[in-house]
Amino acid sequence: MKQVVVASKNPCKVEACKKAFERVFPNETFEFVPCSSDSGVSDQPFSEEETRKGSINRVNDALRKWKEDHDNLPSFVIGLEGGVKNDAIPLNDKDFEDSLMLFAWMAIYCPETNRWGFGRTGSFYIPREIVRLVKSGVELGVADDRYFGRVNSGQHSGTVGILTDEIVTRREYYEHALILALIPFLHPEMYPIDSFVCLRERNFPRILPFHFPKNY
């Protein structure tokens, strides 16, 4: 049975990984192993680049921990990282209001082939009061709990589930992006290994950070 390390112990994220793999590889059997991981970025990433870097760092950290305790390599390692970025909502044809857009990056790595895959969720604006809390330094999950009067919503429906009245659950939100991240593994002939520039340090993979233009 192939082993998939999920660089998170969040049950919603683990379930999203399971569903994505079941849909992409319906004839294969996987064992999913949750693992705590360090993102190496701020608790609340504030840009595309920082968020994607966090997903990559989680893969690296989870693989390092795995290698400390196992003689074999997992088939895949998955890192998921949510983040926000500054944006502006048009109020009319002249005026804008500063706001934040929410999104998440997925990074999937196969140690055997040294192949990476990346996917990103859709993005959406978060409510004004949550924007105020997050910009004051409150982590998004905590801000959600305060605003919506919930407890530990990040382990369950999350912001997207609350705001869409569960039309889009948090699991589904991640699942679609994970399926996109699996495209290079579904069609490896179309994605050469050097599609993503990688480094090797201490016998586990490091991927060079991507640089977005300032207005990305």
N, C-alpha and C positions, 0 to 999 in steps of 0.2 A: 504494500500500500504506500502511495506517495504521501509524504509529509509536507504540510504547508504551515509555516510559522507565521502567525499574525502578530505583528508588533503592537499589540494592544490586548488588554483584558476586558475591554468594554464589550458586553454581550451583543449589543446592537451591531458593532463593527464586525465582530466575529461572524455573526449570522449573515451579514451582507456578503462577506467573503465566501462563505459556504454556498449561498445562493448563486453568486456570480460564477463560481467554478462548476457548480452543477449544471448551469445553463450552457456554459462554453464547452465543457468537457463531460457530456452526459454519460459517456461509456466508461469513464474512469472513476476510481474510488480514491478519496483523499482523507487523510487524518489531519484535522486542523488543531494546531497547538498554539494557544494564546500565550503571549509573552510580554511582560512589561518592558518598556523601552524608553530611551531618552531621545527627545527630538533634537536637542542641541540648539534649539532656537528659543525665543521667548515663549512664555506660557500662552500668550495670545499673539500669534503671528499677525503682522500688519501689512503684508504685501504678498503679491504672487510669488516672488522669488523666495522670500523667507518661508512661506508655507510649503512650497515644493521642496525646498531644502530640508524642512522638517520631516517630510515623508521619506526622503532619501536617508536622512540620518537615522530614522527609526529602523529602516531596513538594515543598515550597517550595524547598529547597536544590537538588534535582535539576533543577527547572524553571529556576531562576536560572542554573545552569551550562549547561543546554541553550541558553538564550537568548543566552548569551555567544558561543556557537560556531555558531549556526544562525539563518537568516533566517525559518524557519517554526516553527510550534508543533507539538508532538506531539499525537496524538489523546488519549492518556491518560498520566498520571504516577502511579506506584504507590509508596507507602511502606509498609514492613512493620517493625514494632517488637515485639520480645518483652520481656516484663517479668514481675515477680513481685509478689505482695502478701502481707502478713501475714495469716495465718488460724490457726485452731486446730483440731486433730484431736480429736474426743471419744474418750477412752480408756474411759470408762464413763458411767454416768448422772450423775456428779458432776464428774469430772476431765477436763481438756483438756491437750493438749500444743501449745505454740506451733510453728507450721510455716509454710511458704510454699506458695502456689499459683502455678503457672506458666501463662501465657497469652500471646497476642499480638494486637495490633491491626493492621488493614489500613486504609489510607486510599487512595482512588482519586480522582483529579481529572481533569476534562476541561476544558482551557483554552478551547476553542471555546465551550462552553455555560456555563462557570463552575459546573458541577455537581460535587458531591462525593458519594462513597459511602463507607460505613464498614462494617466487619465485624470480628467478634471470634472467635477460636478458642474451643474448649472449654478448660476449665482442670482442672488436676490437681495433687495434692500431690507434692512432690519428696522423695526420701529424706532421713532425718534428718542424715546426714553431709554431704550436699550443702547442706542448709539451714545447717548450722554454717559451712561454707566461705563461702557467699554472704553470710551475715550478718557475717562477719569482713572482708568487702570483696573477696572473690574473684568475678570475673565468672562467670556461670553456665556458659558454654562451657568455661572453664578448669577450673572445679570438676568438671564432668562428666568431662573428660579425666583429671583426677587420680583421681577416684573409680572410674571404670570402666577405667582403664588404656588409654585410647585417645589418638589424636592428631588434633586438629582435627575433633572429632566434629560441631561446629557447621556444618561445610561438608557434612555427609553426613546421617546418620540423626538426629542431635540427641537431646535428652533423651527426647522422646516415642517415637522409634523404638527406643531402647535399652530403655526401661521397658515397652514393649508387645511386645517381641520382634518388632518390625517389622510387627505387625498393623496399626498406624497409622504410616505413614512420616511423616517431617517434611514431605515434599512434600504428602502428602494432608492433613495437619494444616492447612497454610497454604491449600491449594487450596479447601477447603470455606469457609473464612472469606472468601477472595477472591471466591468466587461470591456470597456474601451481600452483600459490598460492592458488587457489580455490579448488584444489584437496581434501584437508582434509574435505571441506564442501560438496563436491560432493560424497565422500565415507567416511563418519564419522566413520563407523564401523571398518575401517582399521586404523584409526588414533585416539587412545585414547586421552582424554583431556590432560593427563600428558605427551604427546609426547614432548611438549615444556614446560620447567620449568617456571612457572609464580609466581610473587609476587603480593600482593595487597597493595597499599598505597593510603591513602586518598580516598578510595572507587572507584578508577579506576585502571586499570591493569598496572602492570609493568612487563616486561619480562627480565629475567636475560640476560646480554650480552653473546654472544657466543664467544669462544676464539679459534682463528685459529692458527695453527702452523705457525712459522715465515716464512716458505717458501710456504705458501698456495697460 
